[in-house]
Amino acid sequence: MGPIIEISHRTADGGKSHSIKVPQFGLGVFLAPADGTCKNACIWALNAGYRHIDTAAVYRNEEEVGQAILESGIPRSELFITTKLRRTDALGYQETLERCDESLNKLGLDFVDLYLIHAPPEDLSVRKDVWRGMEKLLETGKTRAIGVSNYGPHHLEEILQYSKYGPSVNQIEIHLWLQRPYLIKATRESGAVPMAYSPLARGQKVNDEKLHSLSKKLGVTPAQIAIKWCMDKGFITIPKSSNQKRIIENLESLNIELSEETNLILQDYDEDYISGWNPTVDL
Ligand SMILES: NC(=O)c1ccc[n+]([C@@H]2O[C@H](COP(=O)([O-])OP(=O)(O)OC[C@H]3O[C@@H](n4cnc5c(N)ncnc54)[C@H](OP(=O)(O)O)[C@@H]3O)[C@@H](O)[C@H]2O)c1
């Protein structure tokens, strides 16, 4: 399962609320289709020792995540399930409550462990109401923690102005080729823990020449270096794979060690490479 870290929500008086423990390493299921692929990936991962799964309403595979949980026979209390409010569904207070209920129904769960706004709502005028809805979900136990995704420093500053509970995580694209020190600093300063999505740059960089030769030298795989770098930085890290062998390979990255010398080399891989979308720069 790997390390466990704590997340919490900053209160207006600077305190912490609703602190919970999170398995720092998990399985992402973006682009794992609901034709059995997602379910198999989750079952392989759970059998291998993963305890955290990151899905989203927009991935259209929450049902299969739920089926895998059920079939695994693992007690609910040992699992950590994250899902997200679709950006286009982030329309207001009531809508936020309803969309969470829909996700819970699909997952077959009474509560999720972490509920995220997938990206800053495009309509600025609803942002406060959406967050009020998120806070209500936290207070009523529909989720054990709330957070955001794809928030830039200005979005985090804005949300802290009106939140009763600040976001516990900011899920953002982070990897060797997009190290984002300024955004990580802003995230930590807001009281949130960075959650690294696309830690393999969506697979677009695992064949990178430099990384390949480094991995040969270290006797590990390129993906393992990329994942362990995120873990060592303290980010919640959720690589996706639908392949049983790679699911295990990725978990085994937790056992490798990256020396100080290697980390200095890896620091130079940063090239501001966005592999997907980048709503952190939106208004
Ligand atoms: N909040 C957001 O906006 C957002 C955006 C993107 C992603 N996410 C979350 O973050 C998770 C991870 O990000 P991601 O899916 O975009 O990309 P990723 O984890 O960086 O990369 C996944 C890709 O890498 C391949 N791969 C996995 N393990 C590998 C290995 N050991 N060696 C070589 N290739 C490997 C996968 O193929 P196979 O499946 O064939 O192994 C897949 O094509 C998502 O699944 C999702 O849960 C969130």
The ligand as an SDF file (V2000), in Angstrom:
LIG
                    3D

 48 52  0  0  0  0  0  0  0  0999 V2000
   -7.9370   15.9670  -12.1980 N   0  0  0  0  0  0  0  0  0  0  0  0
   -7.6370   15.8930  -13.4840 C   0  0  0  0  0  0  0  0  0  0  0  0
   -7.8970   16.8030  -14.2630 O   0  0  0  0  0  0  0  0  0  0  0  0
   -6.9190   14.6760  -13.9760 C   0  0  0  0  0  0  0  0  0  0  0  0
   -6.3750   14.6820  -15.2730 C   0  0  0  0  0  0  0  0  0  0  0  0
   -5.7070   13.5390  -15.6940 C   0  0  0  0  0  0  0  0  0  0  0  0
   -5.5650   12.4460  -14.8540 C   0  0  0  0  0  0  0  0  0  0  0  0
   -6.1300   12.4610  -13.6070 N   0  0  0  0  0  0  0  0  0  0  0  0
   -6.0280   11.2940  -12.6930 C   0  0  0  0  0  0  0  0  0  0  0  0
   -4.6700   10.8790  -12.6230 O   0  0  0  0  0  0  0  0  0  0  0  0
   -4.5510    9.5290  -13.0630 C   0  0  0  0  0  0  0  0  0  0  0  0
   -3.2210    9.3020  -13.7530 C   0  0  0  0  0  0  0  0  0  0  0  0
   -3.0530   10.1690  -14.8480 O   0  0  0  0  0  0  0  0  0  0  0  0
   -3.1980    9.7180  -16.3770 P   0  0  0  0  0  0  0  0  0  0  0  0
   -4.0900    8.5700  -16.4910 O   0  0  0  0  0  0  0  0  0  0  0  0
   -3.5590   10.9530  -17.1220 O   0  0  0  0  0  0  0  0  0  0  0  0
   -1.7450    9.3700  -16.8430 O   0  0  0  0  0  0  0  0  0  0  0  0
   -0.4530    8.6160  -16.2580 P   0  0  0  0  0  0  0  0  0  0  0  0
   -0.7710    7.8620  -15.0490 O   0  0  0  0  0  0  0  0  0  0  0  0
    0.6250    9.6300  -16.2210 O   0  0  0  0  0  0  0  0  0  0  0  0
   -0.1350    7.6360  -17.4560 O   0  0  0  0  0  0  0  0  0  0  0  0
   -0.9930    6.6290  -17.8680 C   0  0  0  0  0  0  0  0  0  0  0  0
   -0.4690    6.0450  -19.1700 C   0  0  0  0  0  0  0  0  0  0  0  0
    0.8160    5.4670  -18.9520 O   0  0  0  0  0  0  0  0  0  0  0  0
    0.7800    4.0730  -19.2770 C   0  0  0  0  0  0  0  0  0  0  0  0
    1.5420    3.3690  -18.2350 N   0  0  0  0  0  0  0  0  0  0  0  0
    1.1590    3.0930  -16.9790 C   0  0  0  0  0  0  0  0  0  0  0  0
    2.1180    2.4730  -16.3000 N   0  0  0  0  0  0  0  0  0  0  0  0
    3.1530    2.3200  -17.1540 C   0  0  0  0  0  0  0  0  0  0  0  0
    4.4350    1.7330  -17.0390 C   0  0  0  0  0  0  0  0  0  0  0  0
    4.8450    1.1680  -15.9070 N   0  0  0  0  0  0  0  0  0  0  0  0
    5.2610    1.7720  -18.1270 N   0  0  0  0  0  0  0  0  0  0  0  0
    4.8450    2.3310  -19.2830 C   0  0  0  0  0  0  0  0  0  0  0  0
    3.6310    2.9070  -19.4550 N   0  0  0  0  0  0  0  0  0  0  0  0
    2.7860    2.9060  -18.3960 C   0  0  0  0  0  0  0  0  0  0  0  0
   -0.6740    3.6860  -19.2840 C   0  0  0  0  0  0  0  0  0  0  0  0
   -0.9330    2.6460  -20.1950 O   0  0  0  0  0  0  0  0  0  0  0  0
   -1.5550    1.2250  -19.7310 P   0  0  0  0  0  0  0  0  0  0  0  0
   -2.8690    1.5160  -19.0710 O   0  0  0  0  0  0  0  0  0  0  0  0
   -1.6860    0.4910  -21.0070 O   0  0  0  0  0  0  0  0  0  0  0  0
   -0.5650    0.6200  -18.7810 O   0  0  0  0  0  0  0  0  0  0  0  0
   -1.3420    4.9810  -19.7510 C   0  0  0  0  0  0  0  0  0  0  0  0
   -1.2820    5.0850  -21.1520 O   0  0  0  0  0  0  0  0  0  0  0  0
   -5.7710    9.3750  -13.9770 C   0  0  0  0  0  0  0  0  0  0  0  0
   -6.0440    8.0360  -14.2830 O   0  0  0  0  0  0  0  0  0  0  0  0
   -6.8170   10.0900  -13.1860 C   0  0  0  0  0  0  0  0  0  0  0  0
   -7.2650    9.2880  -12.1300 O   0  0  0  0  0  0  0  0  0  0  0  0
   -6.7850   13.5780  -13.1610 C   0  0  0  0  0  0  0  0  0  0  0  0
  1  2  1  0
  2  3  2  0
  2  4  1  0
  4  5  1  0
  4 48  2  0
  5  6  2  0
  6  7  1  0
  7  8  2  0
  8  9  1  0
  8 48  1  0
  9 10  1  0
  9 46  1  0
 10 11  1  0
 11 12  1  0
 11 44  1  0
 12 13  1  0
 13 14  1  0
 14 15  2  0
 14 16  1  0
 14 17  1  0
 17 18  1  0
 18 19  2  0
 18 20  1  0
 18 21  1  0
 21 22  1  0
 22 23  1  0
 23 24  1  0
 23 42  1  0
 24 25  1  0
 25 26  1  0
 25 36  1  0
 26 27  1  0
 26 35  1  0
 27 28  2  0
 28 29  1  0
 29 30  1  0
 29 35  2  0
 30 31  1  0
 30 32  2  0
 32 33  1  0
 33 34  2  0
 34 35  1  0
 36 37  1  0
 36 42  1  0
 37 38  1  0
 38 39  2  0
 38 40  1  0
 38 41  1  0
 42 43  1  0
 44 45  1  0
 44 46  1  0
 46 47  1  0
M  CHG  2   8   1  16  -1
M  END
$$$$
